[in-house]
Amino acid sequence: MLVGSPLKIIRMITQLCCAKDGNLCEIISVTGSNRSRFAELGFNKGVRVQVVSHIEDSLRLNIRDYCIALRKEEAEDITVKIIESK
């Protein structure tokens, strides 16, 4: 017997700022003026990112082994593929 609802497995491409809380995403591309800064923080193609929560005008994310907050306007420059949705 299953307890709770199982994860939905989907493959949708969107901007990171549009992903919902709990989504597990894979980075497709990073553009914009902060591209090199994002690369230094670990936002590289193929890396998985989990959206923890949306807080006012920012997102709280788990990437690699740490938690980071990005402004939604910064997250618009990161294109992701949603791998799992809770």
Buried (B, 14 or more C-beta within 10 A) or exposed (E): EEEEEEEEEEEEEBEBBBBEEEBBBBBBEBEEEBBEEBEEBBBBEEBBBBBBEBEEEBBBBBBEEEEBEBEBEBBBBBBBBBBBBB
